[in-house]
Amino acid sequence: MLFDASNNQNHEIPLNGGRLDYYPSFLSVEDAQRLMQQLIQEINWGSEKFVIFGKTYESPRLIAWYGEAGAHYSYSGIQHSPEPFTEILLQVKQRIEQLTGHAFNSVLLNWYRSGADSMGWHADDEKALGVNPVIASLSLGQTRNLRFRRKDNHRSSFHVSLQTGSLLLMSGELQHHWQHALPKSKKPMESRINLTFRLICSQ
């Protein structure tokens, strides 16, 4: 699959603690649509169950973890062993690496099937990601708002509207100072897939 690389203008989002770079047109709308349909068909999607205060819950979205051998990742008490990169995931990874200058060895895919699917408040600050992790987040499909809030002051918050084909690069000390979430929506929402490319530093 060939991607249109005609418009990769970067918009840095001013931030107190960490850095956010937003590329609104990393992929064209047409390329994003084709990639999303291919991922729906080819990725081994699944759901997860996790326990909070003794109660078992199912993840409010579908999840998949792909990467290089040994790129194991644990969050929410669940250990993830990667499936090998598919050809299309490798192509996307290489495009992102060429643009950003950062290397990645794994990707977490989330499929939000409707506005009822969501992601709670968290920071990607697991030890395996290193001290100041760089995470590249590619959005496909329905535009959704990714919310941010300061860990030390939840009233200090903002959101980024992630349109299809956009790339959001999180870096610096962002995971130390900020949490992010994708809230549910009561408005009718179409399907959205998000790919977050990461570098697992310790196995």
N, CA, C and O of each residue as an XYZ file, in Angstrom:
812
protein
N       0.857     -1.198      0.000
C       0.000      0.000      0.000
C       0.885      1.236      0.000
O       1.796      1.345      0.821
N       0.629      2.166     -0.909
C       1.390      3.410     -0.987
C       0.610      4.526     -0.312
O      -0.613      4.601     -0.432
N       1.325      5.394      0.397
C       0.686      6.469      1.140
C       1.007      7.818      0.515
O       2.110      8.040      0.016
N       0.037      8.704      0.550
C       0.229     10.072      0.092
C       0.955     10.851      1.189
O       0.439     10.996      2.297
N       2.154     11.352      0.877
C       2.950     12.078      1.866
C       3.042     13.557      1.521
O       4.052     14.204      1.795
N       1.979     14.088      0.916
C       2.050     15.441      0.378
C       1.967     16.528      1.441
O       2.434     17.645      1.217
N       1.381     16.221      2.591
C       1.178     17.279      3.586
C       1.472     16.753      4.976
O       0.619     16.112      5.590
N       2.673     17.016      5.481
C       3.045     16.586      6.826
C       3.453     17.779      7.682
O       4.426     17.710      8.433
N       2.709     18.865      7.567
C       3.006     20.057      8.357
C       2.750     19.782      9.830
O       1.714     19.232     10.203
N       3.707     20.169     10.657
C       3.637     19.923     12.088
C       3.098     21.142     12.826
O       3.496     22.273     12.547
N       2.184     20.903     13.776
C       1.684     21.950     14.652
C       2.039     21.568     16.084
O       1.455     20.643     16.649
N       3.005     22.288     16.674
C       3.340     22.006     18.067
C       2.291     22.635     18.972
O       1.939     23.803     18.814
N       1.793     21.842     19.929
C       0.788     22.316     20.874
C       1.506     22.775     22.140
O       2.144     21.958     22.805
N       1.422     24.067     22.494
C       2.117     24.568     23.686
C       1.676     23.810     24.932
O       0.485     23.575     25.140
N       2.649     23.430     25.758
C       2.359     22.564     26.889
C       3.321     22.858     28.030
O       4.514     23.064     27.807
N       2.805     22.878     29.241
C       3.621     23.053     30.439
C       4.004     21.674     30.964
O       3.274     21.078     31.756
N       5.151     21.173     30.519
C       5.605     19.847     30.913
C       5.385     18.836     29.812
O       4.279     18.316     29.664
N       6.408     18.547     29.041
C       6.271     17.612     27.946
C       6.055     18.312     26.614
O       6.079     19.540     26.532
N       5.844     17.519     25.577
C       5.670     18.080     24.248
C       4.632     17.290     23.463
O       4.563     16.065     23.553
N       3.822     18.019     22.687
C       2.847     17.438     21.772
C       3.066     18.038     20.388
O       3.116     19.258     20.233
N       3.197     17.173     19.385
C       3.289     17.615     17.997
C       2.152     16.963     17.223
O       1.962     15.748     17.282
N       1.403     17.780     16.499
C       0.220     17.299     15.789
C       0.391     17.476     14.294
O       0.656     18.576     13.811
N       0.234     16.378     13.565
C       0.292     16.378     12.106
C      -1.116     16.060     11.599
O      -1.471     14.886     11.494
N      -1.917     17.061     11.287
C      -3.338     16.816     10.974
C      -3.563     16.000      9.721
O      -4.603     15.354      9.591
N      -2.616     16.008      8.790
C      -2.804     15.305      7.510
C      -1.637     14.368      7.234
O      -1.095     14.353      6.129
N      -1.254     13.591      8.233
C      -0.190     12.620      8.028
C      -0.566     11.655      6.904
O       0.273     11.321      6.068
N      -1.822     11.206      6.881
C      -2.370     10.419      5.784
C      -3.520     11.185      5.146
O      -4.240     11.916      5.825
N      -3.685     11.019      3.864
C      -4.856     11.598      3.205
C      -6.111     10.866      3.692
O      -6.021      9.763      4.231
N      -7.258     11.477      3.502
C      -8.517     10.856      3.907
C      -8.693      9.515      3.192
O      -9.149      8.542      3.793
N      -8.334      9.467      1.925
C      -8.486      8.240      1.146
C      -7.563      7.142      1.670
O      -7.988      5.997      1.822
N      -6.299      7.482      1.950
C      -5.365      6.490      2.476
C      -5.795      6.005      3.858
O      -5.687      4.819      4.171
N      -6.279      6.929      4.675
C      -6.726      6.562      6.020
C      -7.909      5.594      5.950
O      -7.983      4.639      6.724
N      -8.818      5.844      5.030
C      -9.979      4.968      4.882
C      -9.565      3.571      4.419
O     -10.070      2.571      4.930
N      -8.649      3.503      3.455
C      -8.184      2.205      2.970
C      -7.431      1.443      4.055
O      -7.612      0.237      4.221
N      -6.583      2.162      4.794
C      -5.825      1.522      5.865
C      -6.757      0.991      6.946
O      -6.551     -0.114      7.449
N      -7.768      1.754      7.305
C      -8.699      1.321      8.345
C      -9.421      0.044      7.933
O      -9.540     -0.876      8.742
N      -9.899     -0.032      6.711
C     -10.596     -1.227      6.244
C      -9.663     -2.433      6.227
O     -10.085     -3.548      6.536
N      -8.410     -2.222      5.872
C      -7.449     -3.321      5.853
C      -7.166     -3.826      7.262
O      -7.061     -5.032      7.485
N      -7.041     -2.897      8.217
C      -6.783     -3.302      9.601
C      -7.976     -4.042     10.197
O      -7.794     -5.009     10.937
N      -9.182     -3.605      9.888
C     -10.372     -4.297     10.385
C     -10.364     -5.757      9.930
O     -10.743     -6.651     10.688
N      -9.935     -5.990      8.705
C      -9.962     -7.338      8.142
C      -8.772     -8.186      8.578
O      -8.921     -9.392      8.775
N      -7.596     -7.584      8.733
C      -6.376     -8.369      8.923
C      -5.920     -8.525     10.370
O      -5.255     -9.506     10.702
N      -6.264     -7.582     11.227
C      -5.755     -7.614     12.602
C      -6.532     -8.623     13.442
O      -7.742     -8.777     13.280
N      -5.832     -9.301     14.329
C      -6.446    -10.272     15.242
C      -6.972     -9.526     16.468
O      -6.302     -9.453     17.498
N      -8.169     -8.980     16.342
C      -8.762     -8.166     17.397
C      -9.273     -9.041     18.540
O      -9.707    -10.173     18.327
N      -9.215     -8.495     19.753
C      -9.753     -9.203     20.903
C     -10.142     -8.234     22.000
O      -9.823     -7.047     21.939
N     -10.830     -8.748     23.001
C     -11.189     -7.946     24.171
C     -10.451     -8.494     25.378
O      -9.941     -9.614     25.350
N     -10.398     -7.708     26.426
C      -9.678     -8.102     27.636
C     -10.575     -7.960     28.856
O     -11.511     -7.161     28.873
N     -10.271     -8.743     29.860
C     -10.959     -8.630     31.139
C      -9.949     -8.223     32.200
O      -8.834     -8.742     32.242
N     -10.349     -7.289     33.058
C      -9.451     -6.839     34.114
C     -10.257     -6.636     35.391
O     -11.476     -6.468     35.358
N      -9.551     -6.657     36.511
C     -10.204     -6.599     37.821
C      -9.885     -5.277     38.497
O      -8.718     -4.901     38.609
N     -10.920     -4.565     38.952
C     -10.780     -3.324     39.710
C     -11.589     -3.455     40.991
O     -12.804     -3.646     40.956
N     -10.899     -3.351     42.119
C     -11.546     -3.473     43.432
C     -12.410     -4.732     43.523
O     -13.530     -4.704     44.036
N     -11.864     -5.829     43.016
C     -12.541     -7.109     43.138
C     -13.606     -7.395     42.104
O     -14.167     -8.491     42.090
N     -13.904     -6.433     41.232
C     -14.917     -6.636     40.197
C     -14.250     -6.812     38.841
O     -13.269     -6.137     38.528
N     -14.783     -7.712     38.051
C     -14.232     -8.001     36.728
C     -14.965     -7.192     35.661
O     -16.195     -7.177     35.606
N     -14.190     -6.528     34.825
C     -14.747     -5.715     33.753
C     -14.145     -6.153     32.419
O     -13.044     -6.701     32.373
N     -14.883     -5.904     31.335
C     -14.371     -6.152     29.994
C     -13.975     -4.826     29.372
O     -14.669     -3.824     29.545
N     -12.866     -4.814     28.650
C     -12.374     -3.572     28.059
C     -13.436     -2.961     27.153
O     -14.053     -3.670     26.358
N     -13.659     -1.632     27.265
C     -14.699     -0.958     26.469
C     -14.218     -0.608     25.063
O     -14.512      0.475     24.559
N     -13.485     -1.516     24.432
C     -12.962     -1.360     23.075
C     -12.269     -2.667     22.710
O     -11.991     -3.482     23.589
N     -11.988     -2.876     21.437
C     -11.217     -4.036     21.010
C      -9.740     -3.663     20.931
O      -9.401     -2.522     20.619
N      -8.866     -4.623     21.214
C      -7.445     -4.348     21.397
C      -6.606     -5.373     20.637
O      -7.011     -6.525     20.478
N      -5.439     -4.946     20.173
C      -4.450     -5.859     19.591
C      -3.056     -5.298     19.861
O      -2.869     -4.083     19.925
N      -2.076     -6.195     20.020
C      -0.696     -5.807     20.319
C       0.236     -6.513     19.343
O       0.281     -7.742     19.293
N       0.980     -5.725     18.568
C       1.901     -6.260     17.566
C       3.286     -5.659     17.790
O       3.410     -4.547     18.304
N       4.333     -6.400     17.400
C       5.668     -5.855     17.561
C       6.756     -6.858     17.278
O       6.499     -7.969     16.815
N       7.970     -6.452     17.562
C       9.127     -7.327     17.403
C       9.140     -8.370     18.519
O       8.553     -8.169     19.582
N       9.817     -9.481     18.258
C       9.911    -10.541     19.263
C      10.527     -9.994     20.549
O      11.546     -9.304     20.508
N       9.928    -10.292     21.654
C      10.442     -9.830     22.936
C       9.863     -8.516     23.404
O      10.144     -8.087     24.523
N       9.054     -7.857     22.575
C       8.466     -6.572     22.956
C       7.206     -6.804     23.792
O       6.094     -6.474     23.381
N       7.414     -7.380     24.973
C       6.295     -7.669     25.872
C       5.925     -6.399     26.634
O       6.780     -5.572     26.951
N       4.645     -6.268     26.916
C       4.160     -5.024     27.507
C       3.074     -5.354     28.515
O       2.191     -6.168     28.246
N       3.142     -4.721     29.671
C       2.159     -4.974     30.724
C       1.520     -3.672     31.170
O       2.216     -2.712     31.499
N       0.191     -3.639     31.182
C      -0.546     -2.507     31.751
C      -1.886     -3.008     32.259
O      -2.413     -4.008     31.770
N      -2.434     -2.305     33.245
C      -3.682     -2.706     33.906
C      -3.608     -4.151     34.422
O      -4.616     -4.853     34.489
N      -2.389     -4.577     34.782
C      -2.213     -5.909     35.327
C      -2.267     -7.017     34.302
O      -2.339     -8.190     34.669
N      -2.234     -6.674     33.007
C      -2.325     -7.670     31.943
C      -1.024     -7.691     31.152
O      -0.531     -6.650     30.720
N      -0.474     -8.893     30.966
C       0.757     -9.053     30.197
C       0.415     -9.282     28.729
O      -0.390    -10.154     28.400
N       1.033     -8.492     27.848
C       0.785     -8.596     26.409
C       2.034     -9.141     25.724
O       3.125     -8.594     25.885
N       1.870    -10.218     24.963
C       2.941    -10.750     24.130
C       2.614    -10.403     22.684
O       1.496    -10.649     22.231
N       3.576     -9.834     21.948
C       3.248     -9.297     20.626
C       3.052    -10.363     19.560
O       3.724    -11.395     19.562
N       2.136    -10.103     18.665
C       2.080    -10.838     17.410
C       3.053    -10.154     16.457
O       3.295     -8.954     16.590
N       3.617    -10.890     15.499
C       4.584    -10.285     14.573
C       3.943     -9.166     13.753
O       2.775     -9.252     13.372
N       4.716     -8.124     13.489
C       4.246     -7.041     12.635
C       3.713     -7.600     11.309
O       4.338     -8.471     10.704
N       2.573     -7.102     10.867
C       2.108     -7.405      9.521
C       2.828     -6.472      8.542
O       3.458     -5.498      8.953
N       2.732     -6.772      7.274
C       3.388     -5.941      6.271
C       2.887     -4.506      6.318
O       3.678     -3.568      6.223
N       1.581     -4.331      6.464
C       1.029     -2.973      6.450
C       1.438     -2.213      7.708
O       1.693     -1.011      7.634
N       1.506     -2.879      8.858
C       1.942     -2.204     10.080
C       3.403     -1.772      9.968
O       3.773     -0.701     10.447
N       4.226     -2.595      9.341
C       5.624     -2.222      9.133
C       5.731     -1.000      8.231
O       6.556     -0.119      8.476
N       4.906     -0.938      7.190
C       4.922      0.215      6.296
C       4.554      1.493      7.046
O       5.207      2.523      6.883
N       3.517      1.424      7.859
C       3.091      2.598      8.620
C       4.177      3.001      9.606
O       4.499      4.183      9.730
N       4.743      2.023     10.308
C       5.811      2.297     11.282
C       6.981      3.011     10.614
O       7.494      3.997     11.144
N       7.400      2.519      9.460
C       8.531      3.120      8.767
C       8.232      4.542      8.313
O       9.109      5.405      8.364
N       7.005      4.794      7.871
C       6.617      6.157      7.489
C       6.705      7.102      8.681
O       7.196      8.224      8.559
N       6.229      6.642      9.829
C       6.254      7.475     11.032
C       7.693      7.706     11.491
O       8.045      8.814     11.895
N       8.518      6.672     11.429
C       9.924      6.809     11.833
C      10.662      7.786     10.924
O      11.477      8.575     11.403
N      10.391      7.745      9.627
C      11.027      8.671      8.698
C      10.636     10.112      8.988
O      11.464     11.018      8.894
N       9.375     10.320      9.338
C       8.888     11.670      9.603
C       9.406     12.221     10.929
O       9.832     13.374     10.997
N       9.371     11.402     11.985
C       9.650     11.896     13.334
C      11.110     11.735     13.753
O      11.579     12.451     14.637
N      11.835     10.800     13.128
C      13.204     10.535     13.544
C      13.300      9.648     14.768
O      14.389      9.477     15.317
N      12.183      9.075     15.212
C      12.169      8.182     16.372
C      11.911      6.754     15.921
O      11.180      6.521     14.958
N      12.523      5.787     16.628
C      12.354      4.371     16.308
C      11.303      3.745     17.220
O      11.174      4.121     18.385
N      10.555      2.787     16.676
C       9.525      2.086     17.434
C       9.631      0.587     17.160
O      10.007      0.175     16.062
N       9.296     -0.227     18.170
C       9.355     -1.677     17.982
C       8.050     -2.389     18.316
O       8.020     -3.616     18.408
N       6.969     -1.627     18.498
C       5.693     -2.232     18.861
C       4.564     -1.237     18.615
O       4.790     -0.036     18.467
N       3.352     -1.764     18.576
C       2.187     -0.902     18.388
C       0.981     -1.508     19.104
O       0.713     -2.705     19.001
N       0.270     -0.661     19.826
C      -0.994     -1.027     20.457
C      -2.119     -0.470     19.596
O      -2.164      0.730     19.324
N      -3.029     -1.342     19.166
C      -4.165     -0.924     18.351
C      -5.440     -0.976     19.184
O      -5.702     -1.967     19.865
N      -6.224      0.082     19.128
C      -7.516      0.145     19.794
C      -8.599      0.424     18.757
O      -8.470      1.335     17.939
N      -9.659     -0.361     18.800
C     -10.793     -0.189     17.891
C     -11.996      0.264     18.706
O     -12.572     -0.508     19.472
N     -12.362      1.524     18.528
C     -13.540      2.102     19.185
C     -14.711      1.960     18.216
O     -14.797      2.696     17.233
N     -15.606      1.022     18.489
C     -16.640      0.656     17.529
C     -17.769      1.673     17.449
O     -18.455      1.763     16.431
N     -17.965      2.437     18.514
C     -19.006      3.463     18.564
C     -18.656      4.441     19.678
O     -17.614      4.311     20.321
N     -19.536      5.427     19.908
C     -19.303      6.383     20.986
C     -19.353      5.754     22.366
O     -18.914      6.364     23.341
N     -19.882      4.542     22.462
C     -19.941      3.848     23.751
C     -18.596      3.276     24.153
O     -18.379      2.987     25.330
N     -17.681      3.103     23.193
C     -16.334      2.613     23.500
C     -15.455      3.778     23.944
O     -15.603      4.897     23.454
N     -14.553      3.512     24.861
C     -13.796      4.609     25.472
C     -12.472      4.115     26.038
O     -12.154      2.927     25.989
N     -11.703      5.072     26.581
C     -10.454      4.783     27.289
C     -10.388      5.710     28.489
O     -10.556      6.921     28.348
N     -10.143      5.150     29.677
C     -10.126      5.943     30.897
C      -8.849      6.746     31.075
O      -7.903      6.620     30.297
N      -8.838      7.580     32.122
C      -7.674      8.411     32.417
C      -6.465      7.550     32.768
O      -6.562      6.615     33.563
N      -5.332      7.877     32.166
C      -4.101      7.146     32.440
C      -2.922      7.926     31.871
O      -3.097      8.875     31.106
N      -1.728      7.511     32.255
C      -0.483      7.990     31.650
C       0.295      6.772     31.193
O       0.301      5.740     31.863
N       0.943      6.893     30.064
C       1.769      5.791     29.560
C       3.153      5.903     30.188
O       4.118      6.319     29.546
N       3.222      5.522     31.456
C       4.454      5.711     32.224
C       5.006      4.403     32.769
O       5.720      4.401     33.772
N       4.683      3.288     32.117
C       5.206      2.001     32.559
C       6.722      1.956     32.389
O       7.277      2.583     31.487
N       7.375      1.216     33.257
C       8.836      1.147     33.265
C       9.394      0.690     31.925
O      10.455      1.152     31.504
N       8.688     -0.215     31.253
C       9.181     -0.772     29.991
C       9.296      0.273     28.887
O       9.976      0.037     27.889
N       8.643      1.424     29.048
C       8.663      2.464     28.030
C       9.817      3.446     28.207
O      10.014      4.322     27.365
N      10.579      3.313     29.284
C      11.706      4.211     29.496
C      11.329      5.455     30.275
O      10.184      5.611     30.699
N      12.296      6.340     30.460
C      12.106      7.517     31.321
C      11.172      8.541     30.690
O      10.205      8.966     31.321
N      11.446      8.936     29.465
C      10.616      9.909     28.750
C      10.170      9.290     27.423
O      10.759      9.568     26.378
N       9.138      8.457     27.463
C       8.753      7.724     26.257
C       8.227      8.632     25.146
O       7.593      9.657     25.398
N       8.507      8.226     23.924
C       7.953      8.878     22.742
C       6.897      7.946     22.169
O       7.182      6.789     21.860
N       5.684      8.448     22.028
C       4.572      7.640     21.533
C       3.937      8.352     20.351
O       3.579      9.527     20.438
N       3.802      7.630     19.244
C       3.207      8.184     18.032
C       1.819      7.590     17.855
O       1.668      6.376     17.714
N       0.805      8.449     17.864
C      -0.586      8.010     17.853
C      -1.245      8.386     16.527
O      -1.414      9.566     16.220
N      -1.617      7.366     15.743
C      -2.253      7.564     14.450
C      -3.745      7.281     14.561
O      -4.140      6.232     15.069
N      -4.577      8.208     14.090
C      -6.032      8.077     14.189
C      -6.645      7.819     12.817
O      -6.266      8.438     11.823
N      -7.600      6.890     12.787
C      -8.313      6.540     11.564
C      -9.814      6.511     11.848
O     -10.245      5.992     12.877
N     -10.605      7.067     10.935
C     -12.054      6.992     11.089
C     -12.646      8.196     11.792
O     -12.234      9.332     11.560
N     -13.621      7.933     12.659
C     -14.381      8.969     13.340
C     -13.488      9.930     14.130
O     -12.607      9.488     14.868
N     -13.705     11.220     13.983
C     -13.001     12.215     14.790
C     -13.457     12.098     16.241
O     -14.655     12.116     16.522
N     -12.506     11.977     17.157
C     -12.810     11.912     18.597
C     -11.875     12.873     19.321
O     -10.789     13.191     18.837
N     -12.320     13.330     20.495
C     -11.538     14.247     21.313
C     -10.705     13.477     22.329
O     -11.242     12.752     23.167
N      -9.385     13.643     22.246
C      -8.490     13.087     23.248
C      -8.261     14.156     24.305
O      -7.728     15.227     24.013
N      -8.666     13.861     25.530
C      -8.580     14.845     26.607
C      -7.281     14.674     27.390
O      -6.791     13.559     27.566
N      -6.734     15.796     27.857
C      -5.534     15.817     28.689
C      -5.828     16.578     29.969
O      -6.593     17.542     29.955
N      -5.222     16.153     31.088
C      -5.317     16.890     32.341
C      -4.021     16.728     33.127
O      -3.380     15.679     33.073
N      -3.645     17.760     33.847
C      -2.456     17.705     34.686
C      -2.679     16.733     35.828
O      -3.768     16.676     36.399
N      -1.645     15.964     36.162
C      -1.754     15.040     37.286
C      -1.932     15.778     38.600
O      -2.644     15.315     39.492
N      -1.273     16.944     38.715
C      -1.305     17.680     39.978
C      -2.431     18.707     40.045
O      -2.616     19.349     41.079
N      -3.179     18.871     38.966
C      -4.278     19.844     38.953
C      -5.247     19.473     37.837
O      -5.063     19.888     36.692
N      -6.272     18.699     38.161
C      -7.195     18.201     37.139
C      -8.018     19.314     36.487
O      -8.640     19.097     35.447
N      -8.024     20.495     37.091
C      -8.746     21.605     36.454
C      -7.971     22.169     35.268
O      -8.533     22.848     34.408
N      -6.676     21.878     35.236
C      -5.854     22.284     34.094
C      -5.975     21.202     33.023
O      -5.320     20.163     33.102
N      -6.817     21.454     32.023
C      -7.117     20.421     31.034
C      -7.382     21.035     29.658
O      -7.634     22.234     29.534
N      -7.321     20.209     28.659
C      -7.632     20.625     27.292
C      -7.890     19.361     26.483
O      -7.724     18.252     26.991
N      -8.294     19.522     25.229
C      -8.474     18.352     24.373
C      -7.921     18.627     22.986
O      -7.812     19.776     22.559
N      -7.577     17.558     22.296
C      -7.131     17.618     20.914
C      -8.128     16.819     20.078
O      -8.391     15.652     20.369
N      -8.674     17.437     19.056
C      -9.631     16.777     18.178
C      -8.853     16.000     17.110
O      -8.236     16.592     16.225
N      -8.893     14.680     17.206
C      -8.070     13.819     16.357
C      -8.866     13.372     15.137
O      -9.723     12.494     15.229
N      -8.575     13.981     14.002
C      -9.288     13.657     12.775
C      -8.632     12.486     12.072
O      -7.503     12.118     12.394
N      -9.328     11.901     11.120
C      -8.800     10.731     10.421
C      -7.536     11.081      9.647
O      -7.463     12.115      8.983
N      -6.540     10.200      9.742
C      -5.264     10.418      9.075
C      -4.290     11.267      9.854
O      -3.180     11.513      9.381
N      -4.669     11.725     11.039
C      -3.788     12.597     11.821
C      -2.834     11.788     12.683
O      -3.119     10.652     13.063
N      -1.682     12.405     12.985
C      -0.668     11.793     13.832
C      -0.363     12.735     14.991
O      -0.086     13.916     14.782
N      -0.413     12.211     16.215
C      -0.089     12.978     17.418
C       1.143     12.355     18.053
O       1.139     11.174     18.398
N       2.206     13.154     18.211
C       3.455     12.673     18.803
C       3.576     13.207     20.223
O       3.648     14.417     20.437
N       3.597     12.298     21.187
C       3.740     12.652     22.603
C       5.175     12.361     23.034
O       5.668     11.254     22.820
N       5.853     13.340     23.639
C       7.264     13.145     23.966
C       7.660     13.998     25.167
O       6.821     14.637     25.802
N       8.971     13.991     25.465
C       9.469     14.753     26.607
C       8.940     14.201     27.920
O       8.808     12.988     28.083
N       8.637     15.092     28.856
C       8.163     14.689     30.181
C       6.641     14.625     30.267
O       6.082     14.652     31.363
N       5.970     14.542     29.124
C       4.508     14.589     29.114
C       3.888     13.531     30.018
O       2.966     13.835     30.776
N       4.381     12.280     29.950
C       3.766     11.206     30.731
C       3.998     11.362     32.230
O       3.297     10.744     33.032
N       4.977     12.182     32.618
C       5.213     12.453     34.041
C       4.165     13.410     34.609
O       3.786     13.300     35.775
N       3.701     14.344     33.788
C       2.870     15.443     34.282
C       1.406     15.404     33.826
O       0.553     16.058     34.426
N       1.117     14.643     32.776
C      -0.222     14.673     32.194
C      -0.815     13.271     32.078
O      -0.107     12.286     31.872
N      -2.139     13.217     32.216
C      -2.908     12.023     31.894
C      -3.753     12.314     30.654
O      -4.002     13.474     30.324
N      -4.188     11.263     29.974
C      -5.065     11.454     28.830
C      -6.162     10.392     28.835
O      -6.023      9.337     29.454
N      -7.247     10.689     28.138
C      -8.406      9.795     28.109
C      -9.223     10.067     26.855
O      -9.180     11.161     26.294
N      -9.967      9.056     26.428
C     -10.919      9.200     25.330
C     -12.299      8.870     25.894
O     -12.660      7.698     26.001
N     -13.076      9.900     26.258
C     -14.349      9.648     26.948
C     -15.428      9.100     26.024
O     -15.344      9.221     24.802
N     -16.441      8.497     26.632
C     -17.615      8.061     25.888
C     -18.334      9.272     25.311
O     -18.135     10.399     25.763
N     -19.164      9.029     24.317
C     -19.953     10.097     23.711
C     -21.388      9.625     23.528
O     -21.631      8.511     23.063
N     -22.340     10.481     23.898
C     -23.752     10.154     23.694
C     -24.193     10.466     22.268
O     -25.262     10.041     21.831
N     -23.357     11.214     21.549
C     -23.677     11.516     20.158
C     -23.395     10.289     19.286
O     -22.507      9.498     19.606
N     -24.128     10.126     18.208
C     -23.845      9.008     17.294
C     -22.413      9.104     16.767
O     -22.004     10.140     16.243
N     -21.662      8.021     16.911
C     -20.274      7.988     16.485
C     -20.027      6.780     15.607
O     -20.490      5.677     15.896
N     -19.290      7.003     14.531
C     -18.881      5.889     13.705
C     -17.607      5.260     14.274
O     -17.087      5.703     15.298
N     -17.121      4.237     13.606
C     -15.976      3.472     14.080
C     -14.679      4.284     14.001
O     -14.513      5.117     13.110
N     -13.765      4.033     14.940
C     -12.458      4.679     14.957
C     -11.406      3.665     15.366
O     -11.625      2.875     16.285
N     -10.259      3.682     14.688
C      -9.110      2.862     15.074
C      -7.937      3.778     15.382
O      -7.659      4.728     14.650
N      -7.256      3.476     16.478
C      -6.096      4.249     16.907
C      -4.897      3.312     17.035
O      -4.996      2.243     17.638
N      -3.773      3.720     16.467
C      -2.531      2.959     16.567
C      -1.519      3.781     17.336
O      -1.192      4.893     16.923
N      -1.015      3.264     18.443
C       0.005      3.973     19.213
C       1.309      3.184     19.140
O       1.448      2.119     19.741
N       2.257      3.734     18.388
C       3.563      3.098     18.221
C       4.460      3.466     19.385
O       4.522      4.625     19.796
N       5.171      2.446     19.924
C       5.982      2.622     21.123
C       7.325      1.917     20.962
O       7.514      1.086     20.073
N       8.254      2.277     21.855
C       9.537      1.602     21.933
C       9.640      0.951     23.299
O       9.759      1.633     24.317
N       9.594     -0.374     23.313
C       9.761     -1.109     24.567
C      11.258     -1.206     24.865
O      12.028     -1.791     24.103
N      11.645     -0.614     25.997
C      13.080     -0.507     26.311
C      13.577     -1.651     27.169
O      14.737     -2.047     27.055
N      12.720     -2.194     28.032
C      13.136     -3.291     28.905
C      12.144     -4.423     28.779
O      10.935     -4.198     28.727
N      12.653     -5.641     28.731
C      11.798     -6.812     28.518
C      11.634     -7.550     29.841
O      10.950     -8.571     29.898
